[in-house]
């Protein structure tokens, strides 16, 4: 009879604390959650959740607003900055494949407050002409497909890709999709073309989903 691999033991308190962060960082929870809402969603008693939140608050990972709702704190943002080099390296092959398949400049964009910042830009290897886009380019989230995709994910209204025309550059078209399910990182993947883009929605969605899976790893097993 073949041996069954033994699952490593996990720390229950740490696991529950991470569940708090994942719940607060889920799409649609940008307004925050009350203690009662957190306890209900986690399926835990309020005293347990209170201790978890108090610990995370002391470390800056959770903050309580004047409205009494809890949100992710700046500690999560600091971790986000720390993992950006990893994010770039993981995203590079994904964006290169997207750029070459779409024949268009591909980019990874992250949110910094209310601005969108281009973190990685990859140009296709086989085209004679493509749009130039600079790493570090910054613009309001509500302008351009990349920022709008992040806003839609933040509000829980994301549904497929977002397309814009001429919002950042005259004649330029943008198609983007949010990178789903990565705690503490609001990001999107997209392409930019001059003139109407070819049908790239499925390719952009696939790239965003693939990057999300690479960043989060396999789903934890239960049972």
mmCIF file of the C-alpha atoms, coordinates in Angstrom:
data_MODEL
# 
_entry.id   MODEL 
# 
loop_
_atom_site.group_PDB 
_atom_site.id 
_atom_site.type_symbol 
_atom_site.label_atom_id 
_atom_site.label_alt_id 
_atom_site.label_comp_id 
_atom_site.label_asym_id 
_atom_site.label_entity_id 
_atom_site.label_seq_id 
_atom_site.pdbx_PDB_ins_code 
_atom_site.Cartn_x 
_atom_site.Cartn_y 
_atom_site.Cartn_z 
_atom_site.occupancy 
_atom_site.B_iso_or_equiv 
_atom_site.pdbx_formal_charge 
_atom_site.auth_seq_id 
_atom_site.auth_comp_id 
_atom_site.auth_asym_id 
_atom_site.auth_atom_id 
_atom_site.pdbx_PDB_model_num 
ATOM 1   C CA . UNK A 1 1   ? 0.000   0.000  0.000   1.00 0.00 ? 1   UNK A CA 1 
ATOM 2   C CA . UNK A 1 2   ? 1.587   3.305  -1.053  1.00 0.00 ? 2   UNK A CA 1 
ATOM 3   C CA . UNK A 1 3   ? 2.469   5.730  1.703   1.00 0.00 ? 3   UNK A CA 1 
ATOM 4   C CA . UNK A 1 4   ? 0.257   8.782  2.014   1.00 0.00 ? 4   UNK A CA 1 
ATOM 5   C CA . UNK A 1 5   ? 2.136   12.053 2.251   1.00 0.00 ? 5   UNK A CA 1 
ATOM 6   C CA . UNK A 1 6   ? 1.522   13.659 5.607   1.00 0.00 ? 6   UNK A CA 1 
ATOM 7   C CA . UNK A 1 7   ? 0.257   17.203 5.461   1.00 0.00 ? 7   UNK A CA 1 
ATOM 8   C CA . UNK A 1 8   ? 2.347   19.651 7.494   1.00 0.00 ? 8   UNK A CA 1 
ATOM 9   C CA . UNK A 1 9   ? 0.796   20.950 10.666  1.00 0.00 ? 9   UNK A CA 1 
ATOM 10  C CA . UNK A 1 10  ? -0.508  24.508 10.547  1.00 0.00 ? 10  UNK A CA 1 
ATOM 11  C CA . UNK A 1 11  ? -0.820  27.187 13.223  1.00 0.00 ? 11  UNK A CA 1 
ATOM 12  C CA . UNK A 1 12  ? -4.525  27.805 13.729  1.00 0.00 ? 12  UNK A CA 1 
ATOM 13  C CA . UNK A 1 13  ? -4.184  31.337 15.116  1.00 0.00 ? 13  UNK A CA 1 
ATOM 14  C CA . UNK A 1 14  ? -1.910  32.438 12.280  1.00 0.00 ? 14  UNK A CA 1 
ATOM 15  C CA . UNK A 1 15  ? -4.239  30.842 9.754   1.00 0.00 ? 15  UNK A CA 1 
ATOM 16  C CA . UNK A 1 16  ? -7.199  32.715 11.217  1.00 0.00 ? 16  UNK A CA 1 
ATOM 17  C CA . UNK A 1 17  ? -5.283  35.980 11.164  1.00 0.00 ? 17  UNK A CA 1 
ATOM 18  C CA . UNK A 1 18  ? -4.528  35.485 7.487   1.00 0.00 ? 18  UNK A CA 1 
ATOM 19  C CA . UNK A 1 19  ? -8.212  34.765 6.891   1.00 0.00 ? 19  UNK A CA 1 
ATOM 20  C CA . UNK A 1 20  ? -9.005  38.158 8.436   1.00 0.00 ? 20  UNK A CA 1 
ATOM 21  C CA . UNK A 1 21  ? -6.629  39.865 5.998   1.00 0.00 ? 21  UNK A CA 1 
ATOM 22  C CA . UNK A 1 22  ? -7.982  37.912 3.032   1.00 0.00 ? 22  UNK A CA 1 
ATOM 23  C CA . UNK A 1 23  ? -11.551 38.805 3.972   1.00 0.00 ? 23  UNK A CA 1 
ATOM 24  C CA . UNK A 1 24  ? -10.790 42.511 4.366   1.00 0.00 ? 24  UNK A CA 1 
ATOM 25  C CA . UNK A 1 25  ? -8.858  42.480 1.097   1.00 0.00 ? 25  UNK A CA 1 
ATOM 26  C CA . UNK A 1 26  ? -11.567 40.722 -0.902  1.00 0.00 ? 26  UNK A CA 1 
ATOM 27  C CA . UNK A 1 27  ? -13.182 42.597 -3.819  1.00 0.00 ? 27  UNK A CA 1 
ATOM 28  C CA . UNK A 1 28  ? -16.178 44.596 -2.664  1.00 0.00 ? 28  UNK A CA 1 
ATOM 29  C CA . UNK A 1 29  ? -14.885 45.158 0.878   1.00 0.00 ? 29  UNK A CA 1 
ATOM 30  C CA . UNK A 1 30  ? -13.112 48.445 0.193   1.00 0.00 ? 30  UNK A CA 1 
ATOM 31  C CA . UNK A 1 31  ? -15.533 50.205 2.590   1.00 0.00 ? 31  UNK A CA 1 
ATOM 32  C CA . UNK A 1 32  ? -14.396 47.888 5.355   1.00 0.00 ? 32  UNK A CA 1 
ATOM 33  C CA . UNK A 1 33  ? -16.293 45.545 7.664   1.00 0.00 ? 33  UNK A CA 1 
ATOM 34  C CA . UNK A 1 34  ? -17.621 45.832 11.184  1.00 0.00 ? 34  UNK A CA 1 
ATOM 35  C CA . UNK A 1 35  ? -16.538 43.403 13.867  1.00 0.00 ? 35  UNK A CA 1 
ATOM 36  C CA . UNK A 1 36  ? -19.895 41.616 13.610  1.00 0.00 ? 36  UNK A CA 1 
ATOM 37  C CA . UNK A 1 37  ? -19.604 41.324 9.822   1.00 0.00 ? 37  UNK A CA 1 
ATOM 38  C CA . UNK A 1 38  ? -16.086 39.938 10.118  1.00 0.00 ? 38  UNK A CA 1 
ATOM 39  C CA . UNK A 1 39  ? -17.145 37.364 12.704  1.00 0.00 ? 39  UNK A CA 1 
ATOM 40  C CA . UNK A 1 40  ? -20.091 36.290 10.551  1.00 0.00 ? 40  UNK A CA 1 
ATOM 41  C CA . UNK A 1 41  ? -18.031 35.899 7.384   1.00 0.00 ? 41  UNK A CA 1 
ATOM 42  C CA . UNK A 1 42  ? -15.281 34.010 9.161   1.00 0.00 ? 42  UNK A CA 1 
ATOM 43  C CA . UNK A 1 43  ? -17.670 31.827 11.132  1.00 0.00 ? 43  UNK A CA 1 
ATOM 44  C CA . UNK A 1 44  ? -15.874 32.657 14.374  1.00 0.00 ? 44  UNK A CA 1 
ATOM 45  C CA . UNK A 1 45  ? -16.971 34.019 17.733  1.00 0.00 ? 45  UNK A CA 1 
ATOM 46  C CA . UNK A 1 46  ? -16.637 37.788 18.151  1.00 0.00 ? 46  UNK A CA 1 
ATOM 47  C CA . UNK A 1 47  ? -14.148 37.548 21.060  1.00 0.00 ? 47  UNK A CA 1 
ATOM 48  C CA . UNK A 1 48  ? -11.853 35.420 18.879  1.00 0.00 ? 48  UNK A CA 1 
ATOM 49  C CA . UNK A 1 49  ? -12.076 37.868 15.977  1.00 0.00 ? 49  UNK A CA 1 
ATOM 50  C CA . UNK A 1 50  ? -11.553 40.806 18.339  1.00 0.00 ? 50  UNK A CA 1 
ATOM 51  C CA . UNK A 1 51  ? -8.234  39.358 19.550  1.00 0.00 ? 51  UNK A CA 1 
ATOM 52  C CA . UNK A 1 52  ? -7.116  38.625 16.001  1.00 0.00 ? 52  UNK A CA 1 
ATOM 53  C CA . UNK A 1 53  ? -7.970  42.127 14.809  1.00 0.00 ? 53  UNK A CA 1 
ATOM 54  C CA . UNK A 1 54  ? -6.346  43.757 17.855  1.00 0.00 ? 54  UNK A CA 1 
ATOM 55  C CA . UNK A 1 55  ? -3.091  41.926 17.109  1.00 0.00 ? 55  UNK A CA 1 
ATOM 56  C CA . UNK A 1 56  ? -3.176  42.852 13.418  1.00 0.00 ? 56  UNK A CA 1 
ATOM 57  C CA . UNK A 1 57  ? -4.027  46.454 14.311  1.00 0.00 ? 57  UNK A CA 1 
ATOM 58  C CA . UNK A 1 58  ? -1.023  46.665 16.653  1.00 0.00 ? 58  UNK A CA 1 
ATOM 59  C CA . UNK A 1 59  ? 1.210   45.596 13.761  1.00 0.00 ? 59  UNK A CA 1 
ATOM 60  C CA . UNK A 1 60  ? -0.365  48.022 11.300  1.00 0.00 ? 60  UNK A CA 1 
ATOM 61  C CA . UNK A 1 61  ? -1.971  45.383 9.098   1.00 0.00 ? 61  UNK A CA 1 
ATOM 62  C CA . UNK A 1 62  ? -5.520  46.412 10.009  1.00 0.00 ? 62  UNK A CA 1 
ATOM 63  C CA . UNK A 1 63  ? -6.909  49.840 10.823  1.00 0.00 ? 63  UNK A CA 1 
ATOM 64  C CA . UNK A 1 64  ? -10.217 50.968 12.306  1.00 0.00 ? 64  UNK A CA 1 
ATOM 65  C CA . UNK A 1 65  ? -11.882 53.969 10.714  1.00 0.00 ? 65  UNK A CA 1 
ATOM 66  C CA . UNK A 1 66  ? -14.002 56.628 12.387  1.00 0.00 ? 66  UNK A CA 1 
ATOM 67  C CA . UNK A 1 67  ? -17.052 54.788 11.078  1.00 0.00 ? 67  UNK A CA 1 
ATOM 68  C CA . UNK A 1 68  ? -16.102 51.753 13.167  1.00 0.00 ? 68  UNK A CA 1 
ATOM 69  C CA . UNK A 1 69  ? -15.250 49.643 10.135  1.00 0.00 ? 69  UNK A CA 1 
ATOM 70  C CA . UNK A 1 70  ? -12.006 47.724 9.785   1.00 0.00 ? 70  UNK A CA 1 
ATOM 71  C CA . UNK A 1 71  ? -9.853  47.919 6.674   1.00 0.00 ? 71  UNK A CA 1 
ATOM 72  C CA . UNK A 1 72  ? -6.425  46.774 5.569   1.00 0.00 ? 72  UNK A CA 1 
ATOM 73  C CA . UNK A 1 73  ? -3.710  48.950 7.077   1.00 0.00 ? 73  UNK A CA 1 
ATOM 74  C CA . UNK A 1 74  ? -0.474  50.424 5.787   1.00 0.00 ? 74  UNK A CA 1 
ATOM 75  C CA . UNK A 1 75  ? 1.429   47.348 6.944   1.00 0.00 ? 75  UNK A CA 1 
ATOM 76  C CA . UNK A 1 76  ? -0.073  45.472 4.019   1.00 0.00 ? 76  UNK A CA 1 
ATOM 77  C CA . UNK A 1 77  ? 0.960   48.290 1.670   1.00 0.00 ? 77  UNK A CA 1 
ATOM 78  C CA . UNK A 1 78  ? 4.541   48.094 2.934   1.00 0.00 ? 78  UNK A CA 1 
ATOM 79  C CA . UNK A 1 79  ? 4.588   44.379 2.185   1.00 0.00 ? 79  UNK A CA 1 
ATOM 80  C CA . UNK A 1 80  ? 3.235   45.168 -1.272  1.00 0.00 ? 80  UNK A CA 1 
ATOM 81  C CA . UNK A 1 81  ? 6.240   47.381 -1.984  1.00 0.00 ? 81  UNK A CA 1 
ATOM 82  C CA . UNK A 1 82  ? 8.577   44.683 -0.678  1.00 0.00 ? 82  UNK A CA 1 
ATOM 83  C CA . UNK A 1 83  ? 7.218   42.056 -3.077  1.00 0.00 ? 83  UNK A CA 1 
ATOM 84  C CA . UNK A 1 84  ? 7.228   44.247 -6.195  1.00 0.00 ? 84  UNK A CA 1 
ATOM 85  C CA . UNK A 1 85  ? 10.528  42.837 -7.519  1.00 0.00 ? 85  UNK A CA 1 
ATOM 86  C CA . UNK A 1 86  ? 9.044   39.346 -7.196  1.00 0.00 ? 86  UNK A CA 1 
ATOM 87  C CA . UNK A 1 87  ? 5.849   40.519 -8.889  1.00 0.00 ? 87  UNK A CA 1 
ATOM 88  C CA . UNK A 1 88  ? 7.836   41.871 -11.845 1.00 0.00 ? 88  UNK A CA 1 
ATOM 89  C CA . UNK A 1 89  ? 9.827   38.679 -12.333 1.00 0.00 ? 89  UNK A CA 1 
ATOM 90  C CA . UNK A 1 90  ? 6.759   36.454 -12.101 1.00 0.00 ? 90  UNK A CA 1 
ATOM 91  C CA . UNK A 1 91  ? 4.848   38.677 -14.524 1.00 0.00 ? 91  UNK A CA 1 
ATOM 92  C CA . UNK A 1 92  ? 7.618   39.035 -17.120 1.00 0.00 ? 92  UNK A CA 1 
ATOM 93  C CA . UNK A 1 93  ? 7.057   35.749 -19.032 1.00 0.00 ? 93  UNK A CA 1 
ATOM 94  C CA . UNK A 1 94  ? 3.282   36.163 -18.792 1.00 0.00 ? 94  UNK A CA 1 
ATOM 95  C CA . UNK A 1 95  ? 3.448   39.621 -20.350 1.00 0.00 ? 95  UNK A CA 1 
ATOM 96  C CA . UNK A 1 96  ? 5.954   38.556 -22.998 1.00 0.00 ? 96  UNK A CA 1 
ATOM 97  C CA . UNK A 1 97  ? 3.608   35.807 -24.146 1.00 0.00 ? 97  UNK A CA 1 
ATOM 98  C CA . UNK A 1 98  ? 0.675   38.243 -24.155 1.00 0.00 ? 98  UNK A CA 1 
ATOM 99  C CA . UNK A 1 99  ? 2.621   40.872 -26.116 1.00 0.00 ? 99  UNK A CA 1 
ATOM 100 C CA . UNK A 1 100 ? 3.762   38.370 -28.742 1.00 0.00 ? 100 UNK A CA 1 
ATOM 101 C CA . UNK A 1 101 ? 0.347   36.753 -29.129 1.00 0.00 ? 101 UNK A CA 1 
ATOM 102 C CA . UNK A 1 102 ? -1.485  40.083 -29.317 1.00 0.00 ? 102 UNK A CA 1 
ATOM 103 C CA . UNK A 1 103 ? 1.200   41.843 -31.346 1.00 0.00 ? 103 UNK A CA 1 
ATOM 104 C CA . UNK A 1 104 ? 0.881   44.798 -28.992 1.00 0.00 ? 104 UNK A CA 1 
ATOM 105 C CA . UNK A 1 105 ? 2.643   46.425 -26.054 1.00 0.00 ? 105 UNK A CA 1 
ATOM 106 C CA . UNK A 1 106 ? 1.667   44.655 -22.828 1.00 0.00 ? 106 UNK A CA 1 
ATOM 107 C CA . UNK A 1 107 ? 1.883   46.117 -19.344 1.00 0.00 ? 107 UNK A CA 1 
ATOM 108 C CA . UNK A 1 108 ? 1.434   45.335 -15.669 1.00 0.00 ? 108 UNK A CA 1 
ATOM 109 C CA . UNK A 1 109 ? -0.068  48.220 -13.720 1.00 0.00 ? 109 UNK A CA 1 
ATOM 110 C CA . UNK A 1 110 ? -0.469  48.573 -9.951  1.00 0.00 ? 110 UNK A CA 1 
ATOM 111 C CA . UNK A 1 111 ? -2.475  50.960 -7.806  1.00 0.00 ? 111 UNK A CA 1 
ATOM 112 C CA . UNK A 1 112 ? -0.695  53.508 -5.627  1.00 0.00 ? 112 UNK A CA 1 
ATOM 113 C CA . UNK A 1 113 ? -3.466  55.215 -3.719  1.00 0.00 ? 113 UNK A CA 1 
ATOM 114 C CA . UNK A 1 114 ? -5.703  56.737 -6.362  1.00 0.00 ? 114 UNK A CA 1 
ATOM 115 C CA . UNK A 1 115 ? -3.136  56.512 -9.151  1.00 0.00 ? 115 UNK A CA 1 
ATOM 116 C CA . UNK A 1 116 ? -2.199  53.754 -11.583 1.00 0.00 ? 116 UNK A CA 1 
ATOM 117 C CA . UNK A 1 117 ? 1.521   53.136 -12.094 1.00 0.00 ? 117 UNK A CA 1 
ATOM 118 C CA . UNK A 1 118 ? 3.062   51.047 -14.883 1.00 0.00 ? 118 UNK A CA 1 
ATOM 119 C CA . UNK A 1 119 ? 5.287   48.517 -13.106 1.00 0.00 ? 119 UNK A CA 1 
ATOM 120 C CA . UNK A 1 120 ? 6.356   46.453 -16.125 1.00 0.00 ? 120 UNK A CA 1 
ATOM 121 C CA . UNK A 1 121 ? 6.110   47.075 -19.873 1.00 0.00 ? 121 UNK A CA 1 
ATOM 122 C CA . UNK A 1 122 ? 6.876   44.405 -22.484 1.00 0.00 ? 122 UNK A CA 1 
ATOM 123 C CA . UNK A 1 123 ? 6.962   44.995 -26.234 1.00 0.00 ? 123 UNK A CA 1 
ATOM 124 C CA . UNK A 1 124 ? 6.284   42.278 -28.833 1.00 0.00 ? 124 UNK A CA 1 
ATOM 125 C CA . UNK A 1 125 ? 9.368   40.721 -30.388 1.00 0.00 ? 125 UNK A CA 1 
ATOM 126 C CA . UNK A 1 126 ? 8.105   40.383 -33.952 1.00 0.00 ? 126 UNK A CA 1 
ATOM 127 C CA . UNK A 1 127 ? 6.307   43.629 -34.870 1.00 0.00 ? 127 UNK A CA 1 
ATOM 128 C CA . UNK A 1 128 ? 7.820   46.578 -36.742 1.00 0.00 ? 128 UNK A CA 1 
ATOM 129 C CA . UNK A 1 129 ? 5.552   49.104 -35.019 1.00 0.00 ? 129 UNK A CA 1 
ATOM 130 C CA . UNK A 1 130 ? 4.049   49.200 -31.546 1.00 0.00 ? 130 UNK A CA 1 
ATOM 131 C CA . UNK A 1 131 ? 3.099   51.747 -28.908 1.00 0.00 ? 131 UNK A CA 1 
ATOM 132 C CA . UNK A 1 132 ? 5.884   52.967 -26.622 1.00 0.00 ? 132 UNK A CA 1 
ATOM 133 C CA . UNK A 1 133 ? 4.897   52.994 -22.942 1.00 0.00 ? 133 UNK A CA 1 
ATOM 134 C CA . UNK A 1 134 ? 7.272   53.863 -20.119 1.00 0.00 ? 134 UNK A CA 1 
ATOM 135 C CA . UNK A 1 135 ? 7.714   51.999 -16.831 1.00 0.00 ? 135 UNK A CA 1 
ATOM 136 C CA . UNK A 1 136 ? 6.746   54.391 -14.055 1.00 0.00 ? 136 UNK A CA 1 
ATOM 137 C CA . UNK A 1 137 ? 4.045   56.137 -16.089 1.00 0.00 ? 137 UNK A CA 1 
ATOM 138 C CA . UNK A 1 138 ? 1.443   57.426 -13.632 1.00 0.00 ? 138 UNK A CA 1 
ATOM 139 C CA . UNK A 1 139 ? -2.138  58.562 -14.113 1.00 0.00 ? 139 UNK A CA 1 
ATOM 140 C CA . UNK A 1 140 ? -5.403  58.688 -12.122 1.00 0.00 ? 140 UNK A CA 1 
ATOM 141 C CA . UNK A 1 141 ? -7.118  55.339 -11.720 1.00 0.00 ? 141 UNK A CA 1 
ATOM 142 C CA . UNK A 1 142 ? -10.250 56.598 -13.432 1.00 0.00 ? 142 UNK A CA 1 
ATOM 143 C CA . UNK A 1 143 ? -8.340  57.312 -16.658 1.00 0.00 ? 143 UNK A CA 1 
ATOM 144 C CA . UNK A 1 144 ? -7.324  54.493 -18.971 1.00 0.00 ? 144 UNK A CA 1 
ATOM 145 C CA . UNK A 1 145 ? -8.240  50.827 -19.109 1.00 0.00 ? 145 UNK A CA 1 
ATOM 146 C CA . UNK A 1 146 ? -5.573  49.685 -16.623 1.00 0.00 ? 146 UNK A CA 1 
ATOM 147 C CA . UNK A 1 147 ? -6.799  51.932 -13.821 1.00 0.00 ? 147 UNK A CA 1 
ATOM 148 C CA . UNK A 1 148 ? -10.462 51.383 -14.565 1.00 0.00 ? 148 UNK A CA 1 
ATOM 149 C CA . UNK A 1 149 ? -9.971  47.606 -14.384 1.00 0.00 ? 149 UNK A CA 1 
ATOM 150 C CA . UNK A 1 150 ? -8.436  48.019 -10.918 1.00 0.00 ? 150 UNK A CA 1 
ATOM 151 C CA . UNK A 1 151 ? -11.326 50.221 -9.778  1.00 0.00 ? 151 UNK A CA 1 
ATOM 152 C CA . UNK A 1 152 ? -13.870 47.678 -11.011 1.00 0.00 ? 152 UNK A CA 1 
ATOM 153 C CA . UNK A 1 153 ? -12.090 44.891 -9.122  1.00 0.00 ? 153 UNK A CA 1 
ATOM 154 C CA . UNK A 1 154 ? -11.952 47.105 -6.027  1.00 0.00 ? 154 UNK A CA 1 
ATOM 155 C CA . UNK A 1 155 ? -15.692 47.737 -6.136  1.00 0.00 ? 155 UNK A CA 1 
ATOM 156 C CA . UNK A 1 156 ? -16.579 44.125 -6.936  1.00 0.00 ? 156 UNK A CA 1 
ATOM 157 C CA . UNK A 1 157 ? -18.042 45.017 -10.349 1.00 0.00 ? 157 UNK A CA 1 
ATOM 158 C CA . UNK A 1 158 ? -15.288 43.525 -12.528 1.00 0.00 ? 158 UNK A CA 1 
ATOM 159 C CA . UNK A 1 159 ? -16.738 41.496 -15.396 1.00 0.00 ? 159 UNK A CA 1 
ATOM 160 C CA . UNK A 1 160 ? -14.292 40.622 -18.140 1.00 0.00 ? 160 UNK A CA 1 
ATOM 161 C CA . UNK A 1 161 ? -12.043 43.241 -19.696 1.00 0.00 ? 161 UNK A CA 1 
ATOM 162 C CA . UNK A 1 162 ? -12.171 47.029 -19.700 1.00 0.00 ? 162 UNK A CA 1 
ATOM 163 C CA . UNK A 1 163 ? -11.597 48.956 -22.936 1.00 0.00 ? 163 UNK A CA 1 
ATOM 164 C CA . UNK A 1 164 ? -10.895 52.674 -23.337 1.00 0.00 ? 164 UNK A CA 1 
ATOM 165 C CA . UNK A 1 165 ? -10.044 54.941 -26.249 1.00 0.00 ? 165 UNK A CA 1 
ATOM 166 C CA . UNK A 1 166 ? -7.884  58.055 -26.226 1.00 0.00 ? 166 UNK A CA 1 
ATOM 167 C CA . UNK A 1 167 ? -7.983  58.612 -22.464 1.00 0.00 ? 167 UNK A CA 1 
ATOM 168 C CA . UNK A 1 168 ? -4.201  58.630 -22.016 1.00 0.00 ? 168 UNK A CA 1 
ATOM 169 C CA . UNK A 1 169 ? -2.972  59.248 -25.554 1.00 0.00 ? 169 UNK A CA 1 
ATOM 170 C CA . UNK A 1 170 ? -4.829  60.468 -28.623 1.00 0.00 ? 170 UNK A CA 1 
ATOM 171 C CA . UNK A 1 171 ? -5.682  57.524 -30.871 1.00 0.00 ? 171 UNK A CA 1 
ATOM 172 C CA . UNK A 1 172 ? -4.513  54.898 -28.383 1.00 0.00 ? 172 UNK A CA 1 
ATOM 173 C CA . UNK A 1 173 ? -6.733  51.989 -27.351 1.00 0.00 ? 173 UNK A CA 1 
ATOM 174 C CA . UNK A 1 174 ? -6.348  50.116 -24.087 1.00 0.00 ? 174 UNK A CA 1 
ATOM 175 C CA . UNK A 1 175 ? -7.696  46.712 -23.046 1.00 0.00 ? 175 UNK A CA 1 
ATOM 176 C CA . UNK A 1 176 ? -7.072  45.540 -19.471 1.00 0.00 ? 176 UNK A CA 1 
ATOM 177 C CA . UNK A 1 177 ? -8.245  43.070 -16.834 1.00 0.00 ? 177 UNK A CA 1 
ATOM 178 C CA . UNK A 1 178 ? -7.636  43.031 -13.097 1.00 0.00 ? 178 UNK A CA 1 
ATOM 179 C CA . UNK A 1 179 ? -5.289  40.445 -11.589 1.00 0.00 ? 179 UNK A CA 1 
ATOM 180 C CA . UNK A 1 180 ? -7.624  38.507 -9.290  1.00 0.00 ? 180 UNK A CA 1 
ATOM 181 C CA . UNK A 1 181 ? -7.202  37.193 -5.787  1.00 0.00 ? 181 UNK A CA 1 
ATOM 182 C CA . UNK A 1 182 ? -3.802  38.579 -4.706  1.00 0.00 ? 182 UNK A CA 1 
ATOM 183 C CA . UNK A 1 183 ? -3.967  39.905 -1.152  1.00 0.00 ? 183 UNK A CA 1 
ATOM 184 C CA . UNK A 1 184 ? -2.591  43.423 -0.757  1.00 0.00 ? 184 UNK A CA 1 
ATOM 185 C CA . UNK A 1 185 ? -1.869  43.968 -4.446  1.00 0.00 ? 185 UNK A CA 1 
ATOM 186 C CA . UNK A 1 186 ? -4.263  45.818 -6.737  1.00 0.00 ? 186 UNK A CA 1 
ATOM 187 C CA . UNK A 1 187 ? -3.012  45.239 -10.262 1.00 0.00 ? 187 UNK A CA 1 
ATOM 188 C CA . UNK A 1 188 ? -4.120  44.823 -13.841 1.00 0.00 ? 188 UNK A CA 1 
ATOM 189 C CA . UNK A 1 189 ? -2.693  43.372 -17.031 1.00 0.00 ? 189 UNK A CA 1 
ATOM 190 C CA . UNK A 1 190 ? -3.394  44.954 -20.384 1.00 0.00 ? 190 UNK A CA 1 
ATOM 191 C CA . UNK A 1 191 ? -2.315  45.870 -23.896 1.00 0.00 ? 191 UNK A CA 1 
ATOM 192 C CA . UNK A 1 192 ? -2.092  49.187 -25.746 1.00 0.00 ? 192 UNK A CA 1 
ATOM 193 C CA . UNK A 1 193 ? -2.540  49.681 -29.478 1.00 0.00 ? 193 UNK A CA 1 
ATOM 194 C CA . UNK A 1 194 ? -2.757  52.598 -31.889 1.00 0.00 ? 194 UNK A CA 1 
ATOM 195 C CA . UNK A 1 195 ? -6.123  52.219 -33.529 1.00 0.00 ? 195 UNK A CA 1 
ATOM 196 C CA . UNK A 1 196 ? -8.769  49.597 -32.772 1.00 0.00 ? 196 UNK A CA 1 
ATOM 197 C CA . UNK A 1 197 ? -7.148  46.506 -31.254 1.00 0.00 ? 197 UNK A CA 1 
ATOM 198 C CA . UNK A 1 198 ? -7.542  42.991 -32.641 1.00 0.00 ? 198 UNK A CA 1 
ATOM 199 C CA . UNK A 1 199 ? -9.739  40.601 -30.600 1.00 0.00 ? 199 UNK A CA 1 
ATOM 200 C CA . UNK A 1 200 ? -7.528  40.317 -27.503 1.00 0.00 ? 200 UNK A CA 1 
ATOM 201 C CA . UNK A 1 201 ? -10.059 40.184 -24.663 1.00 0.00 ? 201 UNK A CA 1 
ATOM 202 C CA . UNK A 1 202 ? -9.643  36.449 -24.074 1.00 0.00 ? 202 UNK A CA 1 
ATOM 203 C CA . UNK A 1 203 ? -5.854  36.737 -24.182 1.00 0.00 ? 203 UNK A CA 1 
ATOM 204 C CA . UNK A 1 204 ? -5.808  39.600 -21.676 1.00 0.00 ? 204 UNK A CA 1 
ATOM 205 C CA . UNK A 1 205 ? -8.198  37.785 -19.333 1.00 0.00 ? 205 UNK A CA 1 
ATOM 206 C CA . UNK A 1 206 ? -6.140  34.601 -19.557 1.00 0.00 ? 206 UNK A CA 1 
ATOM 207 C CA . UNK A 1 207 ? -2.916  36.477 -18.788 1.00 0.00 ? 207 UNK A CA 1 
ATOM 208 C CA . UNK A 1 208 ? -4.447  38.228 -15.767 1.00 0.00 ? 208 UNK A CA 1 
ATOM 209 C CA . UNK A 1 209 ? -5.836  34.953 -14.446 1.00 0.00 ? 209 UNK A CA 1 
ATOM 210 C CA . UNK A 1 210 ? -2.558  33.121 -14.999 1.00 0.00 ? 210 UNK A CA 1 
ATOM 211 C CA . UNK A 1 211 ? -0.601  35.810 -13.151 1.00 0.00 ? 211 UNK A CA 1 
ATOM 212 C CA . UNK A 1 212 ? -3.057  35.690 -10.260 1.00 0.00 ? 212 UNK A CA 1 
ATOM 213 C CA . UNK A 1 213 ? -2.619  31.926 -9.977  1.00 0.00 ? 213 UNK A CA 1 
ATOM 214 C CA . UNK A 1 214 ? 1.170   32.176 -10.127 1.00 0.00 ? 214 UNK A CA 1 
ATOM 215 C CA . UNK A 1 215 ? 1.206   34.765 -7.354  1.00 0.00 ? 215 UNK A CA 1 
ATOM 216 C CA . UNK A 1 216 ? -1.174  32.975 -5.017  1.00 0.00 ? 216 UNK A CA 1 
ATOM 217 C CA . UNK A 1 217 ? -0.046  29.397 -5.606  1.00 0.00 ? 217 UNK A CA 1 
ATOM 218 C CA . UNK A 1 218 ? -2.292  26.337 -5.336  1.00 0.00 ? 218 UNK A CA 1 
ATOM 219 C CA . UNK A 1 219 ? -5.449  26.473 -3.280  1.00 0.00 ? 219 UNK A CA 1 
ATOM 220 C CA . UNK A 1 220 ? -4.962  25.034 0.216   1.00 0.00 ? 220 UNK A CA 1 
ATOM 221 C CA . UNK A 1 221 ? -6.439  21.571 0.637   1.00 0.00 ? 221 UNK A CA 1 
ATOM 222 C CA . UNK A 1 222 ? -9.204  21.052 3.155   1.00 0.00 ? 222 UNK A CA 1 
ATOM 223 C CA . UNK A 1 223 ? -10.474 17.996 4.913   1.00 0.00 ? 223 UNK A CA 1 
# 
